[in-house]
Amino acid sequence: MTGVGGTDEKELTVGVLYISTGRYRVFWPKFYKTFKENFFPQSKRKIYIFSDSRLEYFLESVSGEDADNIVYTHIENKPWPFVTLLRYRLFVEHAELWKDCDYTFFINGDYAFYQRIGSEILPTEKDSWLVVAEHQKSLDLKPDEYPYERNCSSTAYIPFGKGSHYFAGGFNGGRTAEFLQLCQEIDDATTRDLKNDIIAVWHDESQLNARLVDKTVKVLSPWYVWPSYWNKRSNRKMVIAGPLDKNMFGGHAWLRGATDKKLKSKFMRRLPRYIAIAVAAAVLFSCLYIIFFS
């Protein structure tokens, strides 16, 4: 397929940077299945996995002919929020692995892809060769209500009256050289903050927004980062990609290792209510039967 600027997807090598540490590896099978079906299916694709789990775990979901497109790097898990805050440092440190891709994207490990994604998302020169997605929660906010970092001592600081978008941290990328430069800028800014004992309010997402606030970039609709569990304004036919419901995978606390107790599924949480309703219905039916048939 030929897309933006006459780009032939069959001629592209597209890289995806994928971090999966701790219990977050439970998202991999769904991520990979939908990735293979819908993310640049005509292009040569490489997934660069950074994980503390063994490579064999990831290969269980990968068919034999695709195994060569998995590039694995072992990393140690970090406590929250450093696993997300320092992700761009990780990418910069291992840039030799992915620098030969035509385009490279970072996509959160808990994402799934519901519709085909291809060259329509590729940025051009007028977009600074970078692409990001509008955060779905910014739809009902005015710019001064965006959750930018407002601490003027932080390198992620954006003052009131500035900024017209709030970008989601879970889906960004671009032409590889320019995306690598963005990764370097985010890491440099984050490092300066840490030296001053500062962590931006939304970690790497705050830094991403600060680095792009004065740039013209390609902005994807929130349908590219739409949570599967977020029903507000939701139209399933319009959702393109987005994070899965963490409550269906043990819950935030369990996934981050803050507890060993998994959050029950929605059905199990509601089971006592269902049982109570069933018992009440049975009692009512019995009473009605006695009244009318005894």
C-alpha positions as CSV (number, residue, x, y, z in Angstrom):
1,M,0.0,0.0,0.0
2,T,1.2,3.5,-0.9
3,G,0.5,6.1,1.8
4,V,1.5,9.6,2.9
5,G,4.0,11.2,0.6
6,G,3.9,8.2,-1.7
7,T,5.4,5.9,0.9
8,D,5.2,2.2,-0.1
9,E,4.8,0.2,3.1
10,K,6.3,-2.8,1.6
11,E,9.6,-1.0,1.3
12,L,9.7,0.1,5.0
13,T,11.4,-1.4,8.0
14,V,9.3,-0.3,11.1
15,G,10.6,-0.8,14.6
16,V,8.6,-0.9,17.8
17,L,10.3,-0.4,21.2
18,Y,8.5,-2.6,23.8
19,I,9.1,-2.6,27.5
20,S,7.8,-5.5,29.6
21,T,9.0,-5.7,33.1
22,G,7.6,-7.5,36.2
23,R,4.0,-8.7,35.9
24,Y,3.3,-6.4,32.9
25,R,4.4,-9.3,30.7
26,V,0.9,-10.7,31.0
27,F,-0.1,-8.2,28.2
28,W,2.3,-9.5,25.7
29,P,0.2,-12.3,24.0
30,K,-2.6,-9.8,23.2
31,F,-0.2,-7.1,22.2
32,Y,1.6,-9.3,19.8
33,K,-1.4,-11.0,18.3
34,T,-3.1,-7.7,17.4
35,F,0.2,-6.1,16.4
36,K,0.9,-8.8,13.9
37,E,-2.6,-8.5,12.4
38,N,-2.9,-4.7,12.3
39,F,0.3,-2.7,12.7
40,F,2.0,-2.1,9.4
41,P,1.2,-5.7,8.2
42,Q,2.9,-5.1,4.8
43,S,6.1,-3.8,6.1
44,K,9.2,-5.5,7.6
45,R,8.6,-5.2,11.3
46,K,11.0,-5.5,14.2
47,I,10.0,-5.5,17.9
48,Y,12.8,-4.5,20.3
49,I,11.8,-6.1,23.7
50,F,13.4,-4.8,26.9
51,S,12.4,-7.2,29.7
52,D,13.4,-8.9,32.9
53,S,11.5,-12.0,31.7
54,R,13.2,-14.7,29.7
55,L,13.2,-14.5,25.9
56,E,11.5,-17.8,25.7
57,Y,8.3,-16.4,27.3
58,F,7.9,-13.9,24.4
59,L,8.7,-16.5,21.7
60,E,5.9,-18.7,22.9
61,S,3.5,-16.3,21.2
62,V,5.6,-15.9,18.1
63,S,5.4,-18.1,15.0
64,G,8.7,-19.6,13.9
65,E,9.2,-17.5,10.8
66,D,8.7,-14.3,12.9
67,A,11.2,-15.1,15.6
68,D,14.0,-13.3,13.7
69,N,12.1,-10.1,14.0
70,I,12.2,-10.2,17.8
71,V,15.3,-8.4,19.2
72,Y,15.6,-9.1,23.0
73,T,17.5,-7.2,25.6
74,H,17.5,-8.2,29.2
75,I,17.0,-5.4,31.7
76,E,16.4,-5.2,35.4
77,N,13.0,-4.0,36.7
78,K,12.9,-0.7,38.4
79,P,10.6,0.6,41.1
80,W,7.8,2.9,40.1
81,P,8.0,5.5,38.6
82,F,11.5,4.9,37.3
83,V,10.5,2.1,35.0
84,T,8.5,4.7,33.0
85,L,10.4,7.8,33.8
86,L,13.7,6.4,32.4
87,R,12.4,4.6,29.4
88,Y,13.9,7.1,26.9
89,R,17.4,6.6,28.5
90,L,17.0,2.9,27.8
91,F,16.2,3.6,24.2
92,V,19.2,6.0,23.8
93,E,21.5,3.5,25.4
94,H,20.5,0.8,23.0
95,A,20.0,2.9,19.9
96,E,22.5,0.8,17.9
97,L,19.9,-1.9,17.9
98,W,17.2,0.1,16.1
99,K,18.9,3.0,14.4
100,D,18.6,1.3,11.0
101,C,14.8,1.2,11.0
102,D,13.1,3.7,8.7
103,Y,10.6,4.6,11.3
104,T,10.5,3.7,15.0
105,F,7.7,3.9,17.6
106,F,7.4,3.5,21.3
107,I,4.1,1.8,22.2
108,N,3.0,0.9,25.7
109,G,3.2,-2.8,26.5
110,D,-0.5,-3.0,27.6
111,Y,-1.8,-1.9,24.2
112,A,-3.9,-3.8,21.6
113,F,-4.6,-2.9,18.0
114,Y,-8.1,-3.1,16.8
115,Q,-7.9,-1.6,13.3
116,R,-5.2,-1.6,10.6
117,I,-2.5,1.0,11.2
118,G,-0.1,1.9,8.4
119,S,1.5,4.7,6.5
120,E,-1.3,7.1,7.3
121,I,0.4,7.8,10.7
122,L,3.8,8.5,9.2
123,P,5.0,12.1,9.7
124,T,6.6,14.2,7.0
125,E,9.0,17.1,7.0
126,K,6.3,19.6,7.9
127,D,5.6,17.4,11.0
128,S,9.3,17.6,12.1
129,W,9.2,13.8,11.2
130,L,7.5,13.1,14.6
131,V,4.1,11.7,15.5
132,V,2.2,11.6,18.7
133,A,-1.4,11.1,19.8
134,E,-3.8,13.4,21.6
135,H,-4.6,12.2,25.1
136,Q,-8.3,11.2,25.3
137,K,-8.7,12.9,28.7
138,S,-7.8,16.3,27.1
139,L,-11.0,16.3,25.0
140,D,-13.0,18.0,27.7
141,L,-10.3,20.3,29.0
142,K,-9.2,23.8,28.1
143,P,-5.4,24.2,27.5
144,D,-4.9,25.8,30.9
145,E,-6.5,22.7,32.5
146,Y,-4.1,20.3,30.8
147,P,-2.1,18.4,33.4
148,Y,1.3,19.9,32.3
149,E,4.1,20.2,34.7
150,R,3.6,23.6,36.4
151,N,6.6,23.5,38.7
152,C,8.8,26.2,37.1
153,S,11.9,24.5,38.6
154,S,11.3,21.4,36.4
155,T,12.7,21.0,32.9
156,A,9.2,19.8,31.9
157,Y,7.6,23.1,33.0
158,I,5.0,24.6,30.7
159,P,3.5,27.9,31.9
160,F,-0.2,28.7,31.8
161,G,-1.3,30.2,28.5
162,K,1.1,28.0,26.5
163,G,0.3,24.8,24.7
164,S,-2.6,23.6,22.5
165,H,-2.4,19.8,22.9
166,Y,-1.8,17.3,25.6
167,F,-0.1,14.2,24.2
168,A,-0.4,10.7,25.5
169,G,2.8,9.1,26.6
170,G,2.0,5.6,25.3
171,F,2.2,6.0,21.6
172,N,4.9,8.1,19.9
173,G,7.5,7.8,17.2
174,G,8.7,9.1,13.9
175,R,11.5,8.8,11.4
176,T,14.2,7.1,13.3
177,A,16.9,9.8,13.3
178,E,14.4,12.4,14.6
179,F,12.8,10.1,17.1
180,L,16.2,9.2,18.5
181,Q,16.9,12.9,18.9
182,L,13.7,13.4,20.8
183,C,14.6,10.4,23.0
184,Q,17.9,12.1,23.7
185,E,16.3,15.4,24.6
186,I,13.8,13.8,26.9
187,D,16.5,11.8,28.7
188,D,18.8,14.9,29.0
189,A,15.9,16.9,30.6
190,T,14.9,14.1,32.9
191,T,18.5,13.7,34.1
192,R,18.8,17.4,34.9
193,D,15.6,17.1,36.9
194,L,16.8,14.1,38.8
195,K,20.0,15.9,39.8
196,N,17.8,18.5,41.4
197,D,15.5,15.9,43.1
198,I,12.6,16.7,40.8
199,I,10.3,14.2,39.1
200,A,7.8,15.7,36.7
201,V,4.2,15.2,37.6
202,W,3.4,12.7,34.8
203,H,7.0,11.5,34.5
204,D,8.1,10.8,30.9
205,E,4.7,12.0,29.5
206,S,5.3,15.4,31.1
207,Q,8.7,15.6,29.5
208,L,7.3,14.5,26.1
209,N,4.8,17.3,26.2
210,A,7.4,19.9,27.2
211,R,9.8,18.9,24.4
212,L,7.1,19.2,21.8
213,V,5.1,22.2,23.0
214,D,7.0,24.5,20.5
215,K,7.2,22.0,17.7
216,T,4.9,21.3,14.8
217,V,4.3,17.5,14.8
218,K,1.8,15.0,13.4
219,V,-1.0,14.6,15.9
220,L,-3.1,11.5,15.8
221,S,-6.7,11.4,17.2
222,P,-7.3,10.0,20.7
223,W,-8.8,6.9,19.0
224,Y,-5.2,5.6,18.7
225,V,-4.8,5.6,22.5
226,W,-8.3,4.9,23.6
227,P,-8.6,2.7,26.7
228,S,-10.7,-0.4,26.1
229,Y,-12.5,0.2,29.5
230,W,-13.1,3.9,28.9
231,N,-16.8,4.2,27.9
232,K,-17.0,8.0,27.8
233,R,-17.7,9.0,24.2
234,S,-16.7,5.5,23.2
235,N,-17.7,4.0,19.9
236,R,-16.1,0.6,19.5
237,K,-16.0,1.0,15.7
238,M,-13.9,4.1,16.0
239,V,-11.3,2.8,18.5
240,I,-8.0,2.1,16.6
241,A,-5.7,1.1,19.4
242,G,-5.2,1.7,23.2
243,P,-4.5,0.2,26.6
244,L,-6.3,-2.9,27.8
245,D,-8.2,-2.9,31.1
246,K,-5.6,-3.5,33.8
247,N,-8.4,-4.6,36.2
248,M,-8.8,-7.6,33.9
249,F,-5.2,-8.5,34.4
250,G,-4.9,-8.3,38.2
251,G,-5.2,-4.5,38.7
252,H,-2.7,-1.6,38.9
253,A,-1.3,-2.5,42.4
254,W,-0.7,-6.2,41.5
255,L,0.9,-5.3,38.2
256,R,3.3,-2.9,39.8
257,G,4.2,-5.4,42.5
258,A,2.6,-3.3,45.3
259,T,0.5,-6.3,46.4
260,D,0.4,-10.0,45.8
261,K,-3.4,-10.0,45.8
262,K,-4.9,-9.9,42.4
263,L,-7.9,-7.7,41.8
264,K,-10.9,-9.9,40.9
265,S,-12.4,-9.7,37.5
266,K,-15.5,-7.4,37.1
267,F,-17.7,-10.6,37.1
268,M,-16.2,-11.9,40.3
269,R,-16.5,-8.5,42.0
270,R,-20.2,-8.4,41.1
271,L,-20.9,-12.0,41.8
272,P,-22.2,-11.4,45.4
273,R,-24.6,-8.8,43.9
274,Y,-25.8,-11.3,41.3
275,I,-26.3,-14.0,44.0
276,A,-28.3,-11.6,46.2
277,I,-30.5,-10.6,43.2
278,A,-31.0,-14.3,42.3
279,V,-31.9,-15.2,46.0
280,A,-34.3,-12.2,46.1
281,A,-35.9,-13.2,42.9
282,A,-36.3,-16.8,44.1
283,V,-37.9,-15.6,47.3
284,L,-40.3,-13.3,45.4
285,F,-41.2,-16.1,43.0
286,S,-41.9,-18.5,46.0
287,C,-44.1,-15.9,47.7
288,L,-46.1,-15.2,44.5
289,Y,-46.5,-19.0,43.9
290,I,-47.9,-19.5,47.5
291,I,-50.3,-16.5,47.1
292,F,-51.7,-17.5,43.7
293,F,-51.5,-21.3,43.7
294,S,-51.8,-22.5,47.3
